[in-house]
Amino acid sequence: MAIAKPTLKTCVKGHKFNKSSDCPICPICEEERKSKSEFLSQIGSPARRALESEGIKSLEQLSTYSERDLLTLHGMGKSTIPKLNDALDKVGLSLKKADNVLVQSKEIDHYISQFEPEIQSRLQTLRKLFFEMLPDTEERFRYKMPAYKVGNSYLYFAAYKNHIGFYPVYDLPEIENEIIEFRAKKTKDSLHFSHDTPLPVELVKKIIFLNSKK
C-alpha cells in the first residue's frame, strides 16, 4: 500500500504546514490554542475556578481584565497575578491597564459634606491617603461609612462628635507600640483619632500598607 506524500497546506490564519492526510486541522493553530489555555493548569484551584466562573478560558479573554478586576473575583489572590502576567507575556499580551483616575463615591462626598469644615478636612485627608497609598483601591459607601479595599478586606472610617473612628485594625506587631494609644477601650479592633489632636498621618499610612500585604 502506497503511503501518501505530504501536501503543503495553508490554514485560514495563513500558517503553512505539511500533511499526508485530508485532516484540515492546522498543527500550528492547535499548538497556539493549547498554549493559550493551558495557563489555567498552572494556577491554584480557587483562582482557576474564579476565572472559569467569570468565563475566562483563554489568554485573550484574560488580557481584557485589569489586575484590580481580577482581584475582585472570589478565590483570586495576589500571589496568582505574577503567574498570569508571565503566561500573558509569553504570547505578547498583558493585563489591561487600570484607570488611575480617582473614581470617588458621590455617597461619600455627601457623607463628608454633612460635617463641620474642620472635620470635613480631616475626613478628606484620610480619604486621600487611601488613594495615595493604593491608587487602584475601590472606594465604596458600606454600612453608612466610607470603605476602601485594602488587600483582601476593607478599612473604614467614620466621624463622631469627639473623634474619627478607623477600623478594623487588628494586631499589627510591627507598629503596635505606635497604635496602642489610639485603640478604643471597648472595641479591640477600633482606633479613635480625637478631633483635638492632629491626625497621625504616617501611622495611618503604615496601617494601610501592612493591611495591603495580607
Secondary structure, DSSP 8 states (H G I E B T S, - for coil): ------EEEE-TT--EEEESSS----HHHHHHHHHHHGGGGGS-HHHHHHHHHTT--SHHHHTTSBHHHHHTSTT--GGGHHHHHHHHHHTT---B----S----HHHHHHHHTS-HHHHHHHHHHHHHHHHH-TT--EEEETTEEEEEETTEEEEEEE-SSEEEEE-----TTTHHHHGGGB-SS-TT-EEEETTS---HHHHHHHHHHHHT-
